[in-house]
Amino acid sequence: MRQTPTAAWVAATAAAALLVTGCGSADDGKPVAQRSAAPAGSQDINAHPLSDIKQGGTLKLAISQWIADFNRYTANGNQGDATEINELVEPDLFDADAQGTSHVNPDFLVSAEVTATSPQTVLYKLNPKAKWSDGKPLSWLDFKAVWQAQNGRNKAYEAADTSGYEQITQVEQGADAHQVEVVFATPYADWQRLFDPLLPAVAIDTPDKFNKGWTERIPVTGNAFRISSYDKTAQTITAVPDPHWWGTRPKLDSIVYRALDYTAWTDAYLNKEIDYASAILPEDYKRLAKAAGTDIRVGARWDEVHIEFNGARGPLKDVRVRQALQHAIDRKAIATAFGKDLPVKLQTYGSHFFMPNQAGYQDNSGTYGTYDADAAGRLLDAAGWKLQGDKRVKDGKQLTLSYTLSSGSTSAQVDQAELVQAQLAAVGIKLTIDKVPANDYFSKYITIGNFDISSFRWVDQTFRSQAYPIYRQPSGKNLYQNYGSVGSPEIDALLKKATETTDTAAADKLYNEADAKIWALGHSIPLYQRPEVLAVRSNLANYGADGLASRDYTKVGWLK
């Protein structure tokens, strides 16, 4: 588990991609040495054995907003802070190592393996000690409830992602009460990403419970920590060790999450109100790197900053207008602007599925990812938006779009929006920047498709199939995670085939084929891979830049 877990989205911040040789400028006018890339598999977490860590203490962390929905399997709950807390307290069946490879978590699973290939059958053997906070043991009924909520057959369940689950034909008890047998109609290569975390059947076995039963609270838990308080007035959520936990006793006495606008994190860290803060922004890095008792911990993570287009409304319904925006937005200029004062250099890349340092990566952007104002103009002309003076006009109306921004945005996010505004103005498009309340940004705007253009991040998609719901066509009101509703049957078919392909090279080819079509449709623009550059208390062990690995909070604590 980690600060923002798999397949979750979080508010975008100006950030770096690959750390490469070069230099920026410090606030004293002297060059800042820039590091080379943190390679895949690297971590910077101040690793220590448990014997070095004292028992007790509180870890204080910031979250970007008050949590509206804690069910990470719903569209509203599939948000970084919500999923972080959800996975802290719910059964975490698989953990990833530093290379991003998944392994069973022995606290919950004795084993999990494919026992047959035709049809594909997976047998899970549960740890008999594993129990929910209501005293019930984990069982096949919990797996069945997750499957029924996630397989897409009952549209009343507001599932964020049905991929994988919709290929399952049955979930049954195995040889005894601690075994679960899952059978697939067609092979599913990424089966280890399913049921993780596991949720209790008693809290999700009806659409009403699944959709509404996790609003601002977690009804049942089943991990080393449980939630002891939700204080909406103070905007804090406190987790403490569960006294009935059967695994390694956590070192910490408590973890306190506090909702803070991102712009307040650096000051909160310097005032010792929180113990971790991002140092990815130049102004934050300069201040945090000088703080006493602070480490700057750097890692290589699956972390994509992008600009999203909404193809379901207004002028952006026309693919030519979306393609024009891809040409009008200068990604390299954005990267250069935001990397200027960092000890890193931002680098653009051309894939919606792979990071540049991953096997299988290829640049599929073609001409669509190239800044070309003339090409943008020709596409807008073809779409009927003719240039009149410095404005694009059609049927007497000016081409106007909005860029939705959270009121809690950083200065870099505002700068990015203003830079995009200027770039679009250069081709005759008027872009308004509309700030909305931070607590409403995702739930009332992004996840329901109430925007024209916005920017946020997708993180930790080490399983390629995790991106399927981002690019598949919506089903009625269920957008999955394709909040801009841009897709096609052809893309859906390629992605479905890729998820069923167990040969990695063949699957990678299919994902790259789909990616080229996603670029051509003008779905979104990947800007850069964002590394982890974190300020962390120097005496905090086993916490920080995890890279591709999961975080084990039972090992996190303060050094003796």
C-alpha positions as CSV (number, residue, x, y, z in Angstrom):
1,M,0.0,0.0,0.0
2,R,1.1,3.5,-0.6
3,Q,0.2,7.2,-0.4
4,T,-1.9,7.0,-3.5
5,P,-2.6,3.5,-4.5
6,T,-3.2,1.7,-7.8
7,A,-5.5,3.1,-10.4
8,A,-6.4,6.1,-8.4
9,W,-6.5,9.6,-9.6
10,V,-5.2,12.6,-7.8
11,A,-5.0,16.3,-8.4
12,A,-2.2,17.1,-10.8
13,T,0.8,19.2,-9.7
14,A,3.6,20.6,-11.8
15,A,6.1,17.9,-11.7
16,A,9.1,16.2,-13.3
17,A,9.3,13.2,-15.6
18,L,12.7,11.6,-15.9
19,L,15.5,13.0,-13.9
20,V,18.3,13.6,-16.4
21,T,21.6,15.4,-16.5
22,G,21.3,19.2,-16.7
23,C,20.9,22.1,-14.4
24,G,18.3,24.6,-13.3
25,S,18.7,27.8,-11.2
26,A,18.5,28.1,-7.5
27,D,17.0,31.1,-5.7
28,D,20.5,32.4,-5.0
29,G,21.2,32.4,-8.8
30,K,23.6,29.5,-8.7
31,P,23.0,26.3,-10.8
32,V,21.1,23.4,-9.1
33,A,22.7,20.1,-10.0
34,Q,20.2,17.8,-11.6
35,R,20.2,14.1,-10.9
36,S,19.9,11.3,-13.4
37,A,16.8,9.2,-13.3
38,A,16.0,7.0,-10.3
39,P,15.9,3.6,-12.1
40,A,13.0,1.2,-12.0
41,G,13.2,-0.9,-8.9
42,S,14.8,1.8,-6.8
43,Q,13.4,3.0,-3.5
44,D,14.3,5.7,-1.0
45,I,12.4,4.9,2.3
46,N,15.1,4.9,5.0
47,A,14.8,1.2,5.3
48,H,15.3,-0.3,8.8
49,P,14.6,-3.5,10.6
50,L,11.8,-3.5,13.2
51,S,14.4,-3.7,16.0
52,D,15.6,-0.2,15.1
53,I,12.1,1.3,15.5
54,K,10.5,2.4,18.7
55,Q,7.1,1.3,19.8
56,G,4.6,4.2,19.7
57,G,4.2,7.6,18.2
58,T,1.9,9.2,15.7
59,L,2.4,9.7,12.0
60,K,0.7,12.9,10.7
61,L,-0.2,12.9,7.0
62,A,-2.1,15.4,4.8
63,I,-4.8,14.5,2.4
64,S,-6.1,16.9,-0.3
65,Q,-9.8,16.9,0.7
66,W,-12.4,15.5,3.1
67,I,-13.4,12.0,1.9
68,A,-16.9,11.8,0.5
69,D,-16.8,8.1,-0.4
70,F,-14.5,5.4,1.0
71,N,-15.5,2.6,-1.4
72,R,-12.6,2.5,-3.8
73,Y,-14.6,0.4,-6.2
74,T,-17.1,3.2,-7.0
75,A,-16.3,6.1,-9.3
76,N,-16.4,8.6,-6.4
77,G,-14.4,6.4,-4.1
78,N,-11.6,5.7,-6.6
79,Q,-9.7,8.8,-5.5
80,G,-6.2,8.8,-4.2
81,D,-6.8,9.8,-0.6
82,A,-9.9,7.6,-0.3
83,T,-8.2,4.6,-1.6
84,E,-5.1,5.1,0.5
85,I,-7.2,5.0,3.7
86,N,-9.4,2.2,2.3
87,E,-6.4,0.0,1.7
88,L,-4.9,0.9,5.1
89,V,-7.8,-0.8,6.8
90,E,-9.1,-3.4,4.4
91,P,-7.5,-6.8,3.4
92,D,-4.6,-6.2,1.1
93,L,-4.3,-9.6,-0.7
94,F,-1.2,-8.9,-2.8
95,D,1.8,-6.6,-2.3
96,A,4.2,-5.4,-5.0
97,D,8.0,-5.6,-4.7
98,A,10.4,-2.9,-5.9
99,Q,10.1,-4.2,-9.4
100,G,6.3,-3.9,-9.4
101,T,5.8,-7.7,-9.2
102,S,2.9,-8.9,-7.1
103,H,3.2,-11.5,-4.3
104,V,0.6,-12.9,-2.0
105,N,0.4,-11.1,1.4
106,P,0.7,-13.9,4.0
107,D,-1.4,-12.0,6.5
108,F,-4.4,-12.8,4.3
109,L,-3.4,-15.5,1.8
110,V,-1.6,-18.8,2.2
111,S,-1.5,-19.0,-1.6
112,A,-3.2,-17.9,-4.8
113,E,-2.5,-19.7,-8.1
114,V,-3.9,-20.6,-11.4
115,T,-4.9,-24.3,-11.1
116,A,-6.4,-24.7,-14.6
117,T,-6.1,-22.9,-17.9
118,S,-9.2,-24.1,-19.8
119,P,-11.2,-22.5,-18.4
120,Q,-8.8,-20.3,-16.4
121,T,-9.3,-21.1,-12.7
122,V,-7.7,-19.4,-9.7
123,L,-7.7,-21.0,-6.3
124,Y,-7.2,-18.7,-3.3
125,K,-6.3,-20.2,0.1
126,L,-7.2,-17.8,2.9
127,N,-5.2,-17.3,6.1
128,P,-7.6,-18.9,8.7
129,K,-6.7,-16.2,11.2
130,A,-7.9,-13.4,8.9
131,K,-11.1,-11.8,10.2
132,W,-13.3,-8.7,9.7
133,S,-13.8,-6.2,12.5
134,D,-17.3,-7.7,13.1
135,G,-15.6,-11.0,14.0
136,K,-16.5,-12.9,10.8
137,P,-13.7,-14.7,9.0
138,L,-12.8,-13.7,5.4
139,S,-14.6,-16.1,3.1
140,W,-15.7,-16.9,-0.5
141,L,-18.8,-14.9,0.1
142,D,-16.7,-11.7,0.3
143,F,-15.1,-12.5,-3.1
144,K,-18.6,-13.3,-4.5
145,A,-20.0,-9.9,-3.3
146,V,-17.1,-8.0,-4.9
147,W,-17.5,-9.9,-8.1
148,Q,-21.3,-9.3,-8.3
149,A,-20.8,-5.6,-7.6
150,Q,-18.1,-5.3,-10.1
151,N,-19.0,-7.5,-13.1
152,G,-21.3,-4.9,-14.7
153,R,-24.4,-7.2,-15.0
154,N,-26.4,-5.3,-12.4
155,K,-26.3,-1.7,-13.6
156,A,-27.5,-0.5,-10.2
157,Y,-24.0,-1.0,-8.8
158,E,-22.0,2.2,-9.6
159,A,-18.8,0.3,-10.4
160,A,-15.8,2.3,-11.5
161,D,-14.1,-0.6,-13.3
162,T,-15.7,-3.9,-14.4
163,S,-12.7,-5.2,-16.3
164,G,-11.5,-8.6,-15.2
165,Y,-14.6,-9.1,-13.1
166,E,-16.9,-9.3,-16.2
167,Q,-14.8,-12.2,-17.5
168,I,-15.5,-14.3,-14.3
169,T,-18.3,-16.9,-14.6
170,Q,-18.4,-18.2,-11.1
171,V,-17.0,-17.6,-7.6
172,E,-17.5,-20.6,-5.2
173,Q,-16.2,-22.1,-2.0
174,G,-13.2,-24.4,-2.6
175,A,-12.5,-27.6,-0.6
176,D,-13.1,-25.9,2.7
177,A,-14.3,-22.6,4.2
178,H,-10.9,-21.1,3.7
179,Q,-10.7,-21.7,0.0
180,V,-12.1,-19.7,-2.9
181,E,-12.4,-20.9,-6.5
182,V,-12.7,-18.3,-9.2
183,V,-13.4,-19.4,-12.8
184,F,-13.0,-17.2,-15.9
185,A,-14.9,-17.5,-19.2
186,T,-11.8,-16.2,-21.0
187,P,-8.2,-15.9,-19.8
188,Y,-7.4,-12.8,-17.7
189,A,-3.7,-12.0,-17.5
190,D,-3.9,-9.6,-14.6
191,W,-6.0,-11.7,-12.3
192,Q,-3.8,-10.7,-9.3
193,R,-5.2,-7.2,-9.4
194,L,-8.7,-8.4,-8.7
195,F,-10.3,-8.5,-5.2
196,D,-7.5,-6.3,-3.9
197,P,-8.3,-4.9,-1.5
198,L,-11.1,-7.3,-0.5
199,L,-14.3,-5.7,0.9
200,P,-16.7,-7.4,3.3
201,A,-19.9,-8.9,1.8
202,V,-22.0,-7.5,4.6
203,A,-21.2,-3.9,3.5
204,I,-21.5,-4.3,-0.3
205,D,-24.0,-7.0,-1.1
206,T,-26.7,-4.7,-2.3
207,P,-26.4,-1.7,-4.7
208,D,-27.6,0.6,-1.9
209,K,-24.8,-0.6,0.5
210,F,-22.2,-0.5,-2.3
211,N,-23.1,3.0,-3.6
212,K,-24.1,4.8,-0.4
213,G,-22.9,2.7,2.6
214,W,-19.4,4.1,2.5
215,T,-20.2,7.7,2.5
216,E,-17.8,9.6,4.9
217,R,-17.2,6.4,6.8
218,I,-15.9,2.8,6.5
219,P,-18.5,0.3,7.9
220,V,-16.3,-2.8,8.4
221,T,-12.5,-3.2,8.4
222,G,-10.1,-6.1,8.3
223,N,-6.4,-5.1,8.5
224,A,-3.7,-4.0,11.0
225,F,-5.4,-0.6,11.4
226,R,-8.9,0.5,12.0
227,I,-10.5,4.0,12.0
228,S,-11.0,5.4,15.5
229,S,-12.5,8.8,14.6
230,Y,-13.8,10.9,11.8
231,D,-13.8,14.6,12.8
232,K,-15.3,16.6,10.0
233,T,-15.0,19.8,11.9
234,A,-11.3,19.4,12.4
235,Q,-11.0,17.7,9.0
236,T,-9.1,14.8,10.5
237,I,-9.4,11.0,10.2
238,T,-7.5,8.9,12.8
239,A,-6.4,5.3,12.3
240,V,-5.2,3.2,15.2
241,P,-3.9,-0.4,15.5
242,D,-6.7,-3.0,15.6
243,P,-6.4,-4.9,18.9
244,H,-7.7,-8.0,17.1
245,W,-5.0,-7.9,14.4
246,W,-3.4,-11.3,13.9
247,G,-0.2,-10.2,12.1
248,T,2.9,-8.2,13.0
249,R,2.0,-5.5,15.6
250,P,2.3,-2.0,14.1
251,K,4.9,0.2,15.5
252,L,2.8,3.4,15.4
253,D,0.1,4.2,17.9
254,S,-1.8,6.2,15.3
255,I,-1.9,7.7,11.9
256,V,-3.7,11.0,11.6
257,Y,-4.9,12.2,8.2
258,R,-5.7,15.9,7.9
259,A,-7.5,17.5,4.9
260,L,-5.5,20.4,3.7
261,D,-5.3,22.4,0.5
262,Y,-2.1,21.3,-1.3
263,T,-0.9,24.8,-1.1
264,A,-0.7,24.6,2.7
265,W,1.3,21.4,2.9
266,T,4.8,22.9,2.9
267,D,3.9,25.3,5.7
268,A,2.2,22.5,7.6
269,Y,5.3,20.4,7.3
270,L,7.6,23.2,8.4
271,N,5.3,23.9,11.4
272,K,5.5,20.1,12.3
273,E,1.8,19.7,11.7
274,I,2.5,16.9,9.2
275,D,5.5,14.6,8.7
276,Y,5.5,14.3,4.9
277,A,5.1,16.7,2.0
278,S,5.7,16.7,-1.7
279,A,8.8,18.6,-2.7
280,I,8.1,18.4,-6.5
281,L,7.3,22.0,-6.9
282,P,10.3,24.4,-7.2
283,E,9.1,26.8,-4.5
284,D,8.4,23.9,-2.1
285,Y,11.6,22.1,-2.9
286,K,13.7,25.2,-2.1
287,R,12.1,25.6,1.4
288,L,11.8,21.9,2.3
289,A,15.3,20.9,1.3
290,K,16.7,23.4,3.8
291,A,14.5,22.2,6.7
292,A,16.3,20.7,9.7
293,G,15.7,17.0,10.3
294,T,14.4,16.5,6.7
295,D,15.3,14.0,4.0
296,I,14.5,14.6,0.4
297,R,13.6,11.1,-0.8
298,V,13.4,10.4,-4.5
299,G,11.9,7.4,-6.4
300,A,10.6,6.3,-9.8
301,R,6.9,5.7,-9.8
302,W,4.2,5.0,-12.3
303,D,2.7,8.5,-12.3
304,E,1.2,10.3,-15.3
305,V,0.2,13.9,-15.4
306,H,-2.2,14.6,-18.3
307,I,-4.8,17.0,-19.7
308,E,-8.2,15.5,-20.1
309,F,-10.8,16.5,-22.8
310,N,-14.5,16.0,-22.5
311,G,-15.9,14.7,-25.8
312,A,-19.4,14.4,-24.5
313,R,-20.4,18.1,-24.7
314,G,-20.0,21.3,-26.6
315,P,-17.4,21.9,-29.3
316,L,-15.2,19.0,-28.0
317,K,-17.8,16.5,-29.3
318,D,-16.0,17.0,-32.6
319,V,-12.9,14.9,-32.9
320,R,-11.3,17.6,-35.1
321,V,-11.5,20.1,-32.3
322,R,-9.9,17.7,-29.9
323,Q,-7.2,17.0,-32.4
324,A,-6.7,20.7,-32.8
325,L,-6.2,21.1,-29.1
326,Q,-3.5,18.4,-29.2
327,H,-1.6,20.4,-31.8
328,A,-2.2,23.7,-30.1
329,I,-1.0,22.7,-26.6
330,D,2.8,22.7,-26.5
331,R,3.8,20.0,-24.1
332,K,7.5,20.7,-24.3
333,A,6.9,24.3,-23.3
334,I,4.8,23.2,-20.3
335,A,7.6,20.8,-19.3
336,T,10.3,23.4,-19.7
337,A,8.4,26.0,-17.7
338,F,7.8,23.8,-14.7
339,G,11.2,22.1,-14.6
340,K,13.1,25.4,-14.6
341,D,13.9,25.7,-10.9
342,L,13.8,22.0,-9.9
343,P,16.8,19.6,-9.6
344,V,15.1,17.7,-12.4
345,K,14.3,18.1,-16.0
346,L,10.8,17.4,-17.3
347,Q,10.5,15.2,-20.4
348,T,7.4,14.5,-22.5
349,Y,6.5,11.0,-23.7
350,G,4.0,9.4,-26.0
351,S,2.0,6.6,-24.3
352,H,-1.2,6.3,-22.3
353,F,-0.3,2.9,-21.0
354,F,3.5,2.7,-20.4
355,M,6.0,4.9,-18.6
356,P,9.2,5.5,-20.7
357,N,11.3,3.3,-18.4
358,Q,9.0,0.3,-18.7
359,A,9.3,-2.7,-21.0
360,G,6.8,-2.4,-23.8
361,Y,7.0,1.4,-24.1
362,Q,6.8,3.0,-27.5
363,D,5.8,6.5,-28.6
364,N,2.4,6.2,-30.3
365,S,1.6,9.9,-30.4
366,G,2.5,10.2,-34.1
367,T,1.6,13.6,-35.4
368,Y,-1.1,14.1,-32.7
369,G,1.4,14.8,-30.0
370,T,3.3,17.4,-32.0
371,Y,2.9,21.1,-31.3
372,D,1.8,22.6,-34.7
373,A,-0.3,25.7,-34.6
374,D,-0.9,25.6,-38.3
375,A,-2.2,22.1,-38.2
376,A,-4.5,23.1,-35.3
377,G,-5.8,26.0,-37.5
378,R,-6.6,23.7,-40.4
379,L,-8.5,21.3,-38.2
380,L,-10.5,24.1,-36.7
381,D,-11.3,25.4,-40.2
382,A,-12.4,22.0,-41.3
383,A,-14.7,21.8,-38.2
384,G,-16.3,25.1,-39.2
385,W,-14.6,27.3,-36.7
386,K,-13.3,30.1,-38.9
387,L,-10.8,32.7,-37.8
388,Q,-12.3,36.2,-37.5
389,G,-9.6,38.5,-36.3
390,D,-8.1,36.7,-33.3
391,K,-11.3,34.6,-32.6
392,R,-12.6,31.3,-33.9
393,V,-16.3,31.7,-34.8
394,K,-19.1,29.4,-36.0
395,D,-22.7,30.3,-36.5
396,G,-22.0,33.6,-34.9
397,K,-20.6,32.1,-31.7
398,Q,-17.1,32.3,-30.4
399,L,-15.2,29.0,-29.7
400,T,-15.1,29.1,-25.9
401,L,-14.0,26.3,-23.6
402,S,-13.5,26.1,-19.8
403,Y,-10.6,24.7,-17.8
404,T,-11.9,23.3,-14.5
405,L,-9.4,23.9,-11.6
406,S,-9.7,23.1,-7.9
407,S,-9.6,26.0,-5.6
408,G,-6.9,24.1,-3.7
409,S,-4.6,24.1,-6.7
410,T,-0.9,24.9,-6.4
411,S,0.6,27.9,-8.1
412,A,2.1,25.5,-10.7
413,Q,-1.3,24.1,-11.5
414,V,-2.6,27.6,-12.0
415,D,0.4,28.4,-14.1
416,Q,-0.2,25.4,-16.3
417,A,-3.8,26.4,-16.8
418,E,-2.8,29.9,-17.8
419,L,-0.1,28.6,-20.2
420,V,-2.7,26.4,-21.9
421,Q,-5.0,29.4,-22.0
422,A,-2.4,31.4,-23.8
423,Q,-1.5,28.6,-26.2
424,L,-5.2,28.1,-27.2
425,A,-5.6,31.9,-27.6
426,A,-2.8,31.8,-30.1
427,V,-5.1,29.7,-32.4
428,G,-8.2,31.7,-31.7
429,I,-9.8,29.6,-28.9
430,K,-11.0,31.4,-25.8
431,L,-10.3,29.4,-22.6
432,T,-11.8,30.4,-19.3
433,I,-10.3,29.1,-16.1
434,D,-13.0,28.1,-13.6
435,K,-12.0,27.4,-10.0
436,V,-14.3,25.1,-8.1
437,P,-14.3,24.1,-4.4
438,A,-11.6,21.6,-3.6
439,N,-14.0,19.2,-1.9
440,D,-16.2,19.3,-5.0
441,Y,-13.6,19.1,-7.7
442,F,-13.8,15.4,-8.3
443,S,-17.2,14.4,-7.1
444,K,-19.2,17.2,-8.7
445,Y,-17.1,17.9,-11.7
446,I,-14.5,15.4,-12.9
447,T,-16.1,12.0,-12.2
448,I,-19.5,13.0,-13.6
449,G,-18.1,14.6,-16.7
450,N,-19.0,18.2,-15.7
451,F,-16.0,19.9,-17.4
452,D,-14.5,20.8,-20.8
453,I,-10.8,20.5,-20.0
454,S,-9.0,19.6,-16.8
455,S,-5.7,18.1,-15.6
456,F,-5.1,15.4,-13.0
457,R,-2.9,12.3,-12.5
458,W,-3.2,8.5,-13.0
459,V,-0.9,6.6,-10.7
460,D,0.5,3.1,-10.0
461,Q,-0.9,1.4,-13.0
462,T,1.6,-1.4,-12.9
463,F,-1.0,-3.7,-14.3
464,R,-1.8,-2.5,-17.9
465,S,-5.4,-3.6,-17.6
466,Q,-6.0,-1.0,-14.9
467,A,-6.2,1.5,-17.6
468,Y,-9.0,-0.3,-19.4
469,P,-11.8,1.7,-17.6
470,I,-10.1,5.0,-18.5
471,Y,-10.4,4.4,-22.2
472,R,-13.5,2.2,-22.7
473,Q,-16.8,3.6,-23.8
474,P,-19.1,4.6,-21.0
475,S,-22.3,2.5,-20.4
476,G,-25.2,4.9,-19.9
477,K,-24.5,7.1,-17.0
478,N,-21.6,4.9,-15.8
479,L,-18.5,6.6,-17.2
480,Y,-16.2,4.0,-15.5
481,Q,-13.1,6.2,-15.4
482,N,-13.5,7.6,-18.9
483,Y,-14.6,11.0,-17.6
484,G,-14.4,12.7,-21.0
485,S,-16.4,9.9,-22.6
486,V,-14.0,9.6,-25.6
487,G,-13.8,6.0,-26.9
488,S,-14.7,3.6,-29.7
489,P,-15.8,0.0,-30.2
490,E,-12.4,-0.7,-31.9
491,I,-10.5,0.5,-28.8
492,D,-12.7,-1.5,-26.5
493,A,-12.1,-4.6,-28.6
494,L,-8.3,-4.2,-28.6
495,L,-8.2,-3.6,-24.8
496,K,-10.5,-6.5,-24.1
497,K,-8.3,-8.8,-26.2
498,A,-5.2,-7.4,-24.5
499,T,-6.6,-8.3,-21.0
500,E,-7.2,-11.8,-22.2
501,T,-3.7,-12.3,-23.7
502,T,-1.4,-14.0,-21.3
503,D,1.7,-13.6,-23.5
504,T,3.3,-10.3,-22.4
505,A,4.8,-9.3,-25.7
506,A,1.6,-10.0,-27.6
507,A,-0.4,-8.1,-25.0
508,D,2.0,-5.1,-25.1
509,K,1.5,-5.0,-28.9
510,L,-2.3,-4.8,-28.5
511,Y,-2.0,-2.0,-25.9
512,N,0.2,-0.1,-28.2
513,E,-2.2,-0.5,-31.1
514,A,-5.0,0.8,-28.9
515,D,-2.8,3.6,-27.7
516,A,-2.3,4.9,-31.3
517,K,-6.1,5.0,-31.8
518,I,-6.6,6.8,-28.4
519,W,-4.2,9.5,-29.6
520,A,-6.1,9.8,-32.9
521,L,-9.4,10.2,-31.1
522,G,-8.0,13.1,-29.0
523,H,-8.9,11.4,-25.6
524,S,-6.2,13.2,-23.6
525,I,-2.7,14.5,-23.7
526,P,0.0,12.7,-21.5
527,L,2.3,15.5,-20.3
528,Y,5.1,13.9,-18.3
529,Q,6.0,11.1,-15.9
530,R,6.1,12.6,-12.4
531,P,8.8,11.2,-10.1
532,E,8.5,11.1,-6.4
533,V,10.4,13.9,-4.7
534,L,9.3,13.9,-1.1
535,A,10.2,15.7,2.1
536,V,10.1,13.3,5.0
537,R,11.3,13.5,8.6
538,S,14.8,12.0,8.8
539,N,14.0,9.8,11.7
540,L,10.9,8.2,10.0
541,A,11.8,4.7,8.8
542,N,10.3,2.6,6.1
543,Y,8.4,5.4,4.5
544,G,9.0,7.7,1.5
545,A,9.6,7.1,-2.1
546,D,8.5,3.5,-2.6
547,G,8.9,3.5,-6.4
548,L,6.8,0.6,-7.7
549,A,6.6,-1.2,-4.4
550,S,3.7,-1.4,-1.9
551,R,4.0,0.2,1.5
552,D,3.7,-1.8,4.7
553,Y,2.4,0.4,7.5
554,T,3.1,-2.2,10.1
555,K,6.8,-1.4,9.5
556,V,6.6,2.3,9.4
557,G,7.7,4.1,12.6
558,W,10.1,6.4,14.4
559,L,13.7,5.4,15.0
560,K,14.9,4.8,18.5
